[in-house]
């Protein structure tokens, strides 16, 4: 994991509600380890595949929010919701 990203994650974990932010940072680190690519080479398809690998809906939700944090730190833009998390309410 590159130094700049690690620094940004540590700054994120230092603010606000500690437990949830620490869990979110831990999930980002798990994602980077599971995907196995440098942070600048991780694409949306890699992230969606990691999110959809979870069976439970709540785990997918938690992984999505960790991926959003990662995406905003690296690419400075929003990550669209994957199909597996879009609600079917109309």
Residue frames as qw, qx, qy, qz and C-alpha x, y, z in Angstrom:
[[0.000, 0.892, 0.452, 0.000, 0.00, 0.00, 0.00],
 [0.427, 0.515, -0.043, 0.742, 1.45, 3.35, -0.94],
 [0.349, -0.182, -0.485, 0.781, 2.41, 5.79, 1.76],
 [0.172, -0.106, -0.074, -0.977, 0.13, 8.63, 0.69],
 [0.608, -0.314, -0.533, -0.498, -2.99, 6.44, 0.77],
 [0.607, -0.289, -0.655, 0.346, -2.04, 5.01, 4.16],
 [0.170, -0.066, -0.298, 0.937, -1.62, 8.55, 5.50],
 [0.383, -0.187, -0.252, -0.869, -5.05, 9.59, 4.17],
 [0.670, -0.320, -0.642, -0.191, -6.66, 6.50, 5.70],
 [0.488, -0.231, -0.578, 0.612, -5.05, 7.23, 9.07],
 [0.060, -0.032, 0.099, -0.993, -6.30, 10.82, 8.95],
 [0.550, -0.265, -0.461, -0.644, -9.81, 9.54, 8.16],
 [0.665, -0.308, -0.671, 0.115, -9.69, 7.12, 11.10],
 [0.336, -0.080, -0.455, 0.821, -8.60, 9.90, 13.46],
 [0.249, -0.137, -0.035, -0.958, -11.76, 11.96, 12.91],
 [0.651, -0.182, -0.204, -0.708, -15.25, 11.52, 14.30],
 [0.889, -0.254, 0.193, -0.330, -16.75, 8.24, 15.52],
 [0.120, -0.633, 0.759, 0.099, -13.73, 6.06, 16.08],
 [0.609, -0.041, 0.788, -0.074, -15.08, 2.52, 15.92],
 [0.707, 0.590, 0.373, -0.116, -16.92, 2.78, 12.62],
 [0.335, 0.878, -0.317, -0.130, -14.11, 4.72, 10.96],
 [0.279, -0.539, 0.793, 0.053, -11.50, 2.20, 12.11],
 [0.684, 0.190, 0.702, -0.063, -13.62, -0.65, 10.75],
 [0.596, 0.779, 0.117, -0.155, -14.03, 1.20, 7.46],
 [0.108, 0.811, -0.564, -0.111, -10.26, 1.73, 7.18],
 [0.488, -0.272, 0.830, -0.005, -9.70, -1.96, 8.01],
 [0.722, 0.455, 0.509, -0.109, -12.11, -2.92, 5.21],
 [0.432, 0.861, -0.216, -0.157, -10.24, -0.71, 2.73],
 [0.140, -0.631, 0.761, 0.056, -7.00, -2.47, 3.70],
 [0.641, 0.058, 0.760, -0.087, -8.73, -5.85, 3.27],
 [0.663, 0.696, 0.203, -0.186, -9.94, -4.77, -0.16],
 [0.240, 0.833, -0.480, -0.135, -6.46, -3.75, -1.27],
 [0.333, -0.401, 0.853, -0.011, -5.04, -7.05, -0.04],
 [0.687, 0.281, 0.649, -0.167, -7.82, -9.10, -1.66],
 [0.608, 0.776, 0.035, -0.167, -7.53, -7.36, -5.04],
 [0.808, -0.241, 0.311, 0.439, -3.74, -7.49, -4.99],
 [0.516, 0.602, 0.211, 0.571, -3.04, -4.54, -7.28],
 [0.288, -0.076, -0.200, 0.933, -1.44, -1.15, -6.59],
 [0.136, 0.604, 0.554, -0.557, -4.06, 1.40, -5.58],
 [0.215, 0.546, -0.226, -0.778, -3.73, 3.43, -8.80],
 [0.205, 0.160, -0.836, -0.483, -4.42, 0.31, -10.92],
 [0.161, 0.326, 0.885, -0.292, -7.62, -0.74, -9.15],
 [0.191, -0.140, -0.457, -0.857, -10.63, -0.18, -11.37],
 [0.591, -0.108, 0.172, -0.781, -14.36, -0.10, -10.82],
 [0.837, 0.060, -0.463, -0.285, -14.75, -3.70, -12.01],
 [0.474, 0.169, -0.748, 0.433, -12.22, -4.90, -9.39],
 [0.189, -0.133, 0.500, -0.834, -14.08, -3.06, -6.65],
 [0.730, -0.022, -0.073, -0.680, -17.50, -4.34, -7.73],
 [0.757, 0.111, -0.643, -0.047, -16.21, -7.90, -7.91],
 [0.258, 0.136, -0.728, 0.621, -14.87, -7.59, -4.34],
 [0.426, -0.082, 0.301, -0.850, -18.20, -6.17, -3.12],
 [0.801, 0.060, -0.231, -0.549, -20.29, -8.86, -4.82],
 [0.509, 0.221, -0.820, 0.143, -18.10, -11.67, -3.46],
 [0.169, -0.085, 0.701, -0.687, -19.78, -11.23, -0.07],
 [0.173, -0.350, -0.894, -0.220, -22.92, -13.27, 0.49],
 [0.147, -0.648, -0.620, 0.417, -24.66, -11.16, 3.16],
 [0.185, 0.832, 0.330, 0.406, -26.37, -7.94, 2.13],
 [0.375, -0.924, 0.007, 0.077, -25.02, -6.06, 5.14],
 [0.676, -0.353, 0.358, 0.539, -21.46, -7.12, 4.31],
 [0.474, 0.483, 0.447, 0.585, -21.94, -5.89, 0.76],
 [0.078, -0.950, -0.221, -0.208, -23.21, -2.58, 2.12],
 [0.553, -0.764, 0.172, 0.283, -20.22, -2.21, 4.47],
 [0.664, -0.048, 0.443, 0.600, -17.82, -3.11, 1.66],
 [0.326, 0.737, 0.389, 0.447, -19.48, -0.57, -0.61],
 [0.217, -0.974, -0.041, -0.051, -18.97, 2.25, 1.90],
 [0.643, -0.524, 0.349, 0.437, -15.33, 1.23, 2.36],
 [0.585, 0.288, 0.497, 0.573, -14.92, 1.22, -1.42],
 [0.107, 0.921, 0.271, 0.260, -16.50, 4.69, -1.61],
 [0.445, -0.851, 0.162, 0.227, -13.94, 5.94, 0.92],
 [0.664, -0.191, 0.486, 0.535, -11.09, 4.41, -1.10],
 [0.458, 0.581, 0.491, 0.460, -12.45, 5.76, -4.38],
 [0.043, -0.981, -0.150, -0.112, -12.80, 9.30, -3.00],
 [0.527, -0.729, 0.282, 0.332, -9.30, 9.26, -1.53],
 [0.596, -0.111, 0.575, 0.550, -7.62, 7.96, -4.70],
 [0.311, 0.401, 0.611, 0.608, -9.74, 9.34, -7.56],
 [0.011, 0.252, 0.236, -0.938, -11.50, 12.33, -5.88],
 [0.477, -0.031, -0.347, -0.807, -14.89, 11.44, -7.33],
 [0.702, -0.110, 0.442, -0.548, -17.92, 9.39, -6.37],
 [0.032, -0.117, 0.973, 0.198, -18.22, 5.65, -6.96],
 [0.611, -0.085, -0.300, -0.727, -21.56, 4.63, -8.53],
 [0.669, -0.190, 0.589, -0.412, -23.65, 2.06, -6.64],
 [0.034, 0.161, -0.934, -0.317, -23.32, -1.47, -7.99],
 [0.564, -0.161, -0.512, -0.627, -26.41, -3.27, -9.24],
 [0.546, -0.215, -0.793, 0.163, -26.37, -5.71, -6.30],
 [0.212, -0.299, -0.541, 0.757, -27.02, -2.80, -3.89],
 [0.224, -0.102, -0.222, -0.944, -29.60, -0.82, -5.85],
 [0.374, 0.218, 0.716, -0.548, -33.04, -0.98, -4.36],
 [0.061, 0.257, 0.828, 0.495, -35.87, -2.32, -6.48],
 [0.080, 0.651, 0.579, -0.485, -38.43, 0.12, -5.00],
 [0.179, 0.264, 0.454, 0.832, -40.23, 2.28, -7.55]]
